[in-house]
Amino acid sequence: QVQLVESGGGLVQAGGSLRLSCAVSGRFFDFYVMGWYRQAPGKQRELVASIGSSGSTYYIDSVKGRFTISRDSAKNTVYLQMNSLKPEDTAVYFCKGEIRSFEYWGQGTQVTVSS
């Protein structure tokens, strides 16, 4: 049974920083494509950033230069470092792991950025 557990969310003022973590249980972490998604109230869930098994990364335009995704194979963990946070970054952030045709989601962690 693969489980993803996020942590690190919270309330921060605009311009502040947070680091989200997503710990993945089970084997084969190195082969997962990992992604961070977010869902704001009344909006669809959107991909924020992803990192492949080779370390290649992708970011949506609105977070480029502010967010950094990384992974630590020794800890089976993926991170999302979020700097220069804006109120529009407020959302529930979800971690997703994908391997072959299987997808696994975490329970989400709330990020609230006050103006």
C-alpha positions as CSV (number, residue, x, y, z in Angstrom):
1,Q,0.0,0.0,0.0
2,V,1.5,3.3,-1.1
3,Q,0.8,6.3,1.1
4,L,1.7,9.9,0.5
5,V,1.8,12.2,3.6
6,E,2.1,16.0,3.1
7,S,3.3,18.4,5.8
8,G,4.5,21.9,6.1
9,G,1.4,24.0,5.3
10,G,0.3,26.9,7.3
11,L,-0.5,30.6,7.5
12,V,2.1,33.1,6.3
13,Q,2.2,36.7,5.3
14,A,2.6,37.8,1.8
15,G,6.3,37.7,0.9
16,G,7.0,34.9,3.3
17,S,8.1,31.3,2.7
18,L,7.0,27.8,3.4
19,R,8.4,24.4,2.6
20,L,6.1,21.6,1.9
21,S,7.1,18.0,2.3
22,C,5.6,14.8,0.9
23,A,6.8,11.5,2.3
24,V,6.2,8.4,0.2
25,S,5.9,5.0,1.7
26,G,6.7,1.8,-0.2
27,R,9.3,0.9,-2.8
28,F,10.5,2.3,-6.1
29,F,10.3,6.0,-5.1
30,D,13.1,6.8,-7.5
31,F,10.9,5.7,-10.4
32,Y,8.0,7.9,-9.5
33,V,7.1,11.2,-11.3
34,M,6.2,13.4,-8.4
35,G,4.0,16.5,-8.6
36,W,2.6,19.2,-6.4
37,Y,-1.0,20.3,-7.2
38,R,-3.2,23.0,-5.6
39,Q,-6.8,23.7,-5.4
40,A,-8.2,27.0,-4.4
41,P,-11.9,27.4,-3.3
42,G,-14.2,27.3,-6.3
43,K,-11.4,26.5,-8.7
44,Q,-10.1,23.3,-10.4
45,R,-7.1,21.5,-9.1
46,E,-4.0,22.6,-11.0
47,L,-0.5,21.2,-11.4
48,V,2.0,23.6,-9.8
49,A,5.3,21.8,-10.3
50,S,6.6,18.3,-11.1
51,I,9.9,16.4,-11.0
52,G,10.7,13.3,-13.0
53,S,12.8,10.3,-12.0
54,S,15.8,11.9,-13.7
55,G,15.3,15.2,-11.8
56,S,13.8,17.2,-14.7
57,T,11.4,19.8,-13.4
58,Y,8.4,21.7,-14.6
59,Y,6.7,24.7,-13.2
60,I,3.6,26.7,-14.1
61,D,4.4,30.3,-15.2
62,S,2.9,31.9,-12.1
63,V,5.4,30.2,-9.7
64,K,8.5,30.2,-11.8
65,G,11.4,31.9,-9.9
66,R,9.5,31.6,-6.6
67,F,8.9,27.8,-6.1
68,T,11.4,25.0,-6.2
69,I,10.6,21.3,-6.4
70,S,13.2,18.8,-5.3
71,R,13.4,15.1,-4.2
72,D,15.5,13.2,-1.7
73,S,15.8,9.5,-2.5
74,A,17.3,8.7,0.8
75,K,14.2,9.9,2.5
76,N,11.6,9.0,-0.1
77,T,10.4,12.6,0.1
78,V,9.6,15.4,-2.3
79,Y,9.7,19.0,-1.4
80,L,8.2,22.2,-2.6
81,Q,10.1,25.3,-1.4
82,M,7.8,28.3,-1.8
83,N,9.3,31.8,-1.6
84,S,7.8,35.3,-2.1
85,L,4.3,33.9,-1.5
86,K,1.3,35.8,-2.7
87,P,-2.3,35.8,-1.5
88,E,-3.2,34.1,-4.8
89,D,-1.1,31.1,-3.8
90,T,-3.6,30.3,-1.1
91,A,-5.0,26.8,-1.7
92,V,-4.9,23.2,-0.5
93,Y,-1.7,21.7,-1.8
94,F,-1.6,18.0,-2.8
95,C,1.2,15.7,-3.6
96,K,0.9,13.1,-6.3
97,G,3.1,10.2,-7.2
98,E,2.8,8.5,-10.6
99,I,4.4,5.3,-11.7
100,R,3.4,3.5,-14.9
101,S,-0.4,3.8,-14.9
102,F,-0.8,4.2,-11.2
103,E,-1.5,7.4,-9.4
104,Y,-1.3,8.0,-5.7
105,W,-2.4,11.2,-3.9
106,G,-1.8,12.6,-0.5
107,Q,-4.5,14.1,1.7
108,G,-3.5,17.7,1.1
109,T,-2.1,20.5,3.3
110,Q,-3.6,24.0,3.6
111,V,-1.5,27.0,2.6
112,T,-2.9,30.4,3.4
113,V,-1.2,33.6,2.5
114,S,-2.4,36.8,4.1
115,S,-2.1,40.2,2.5
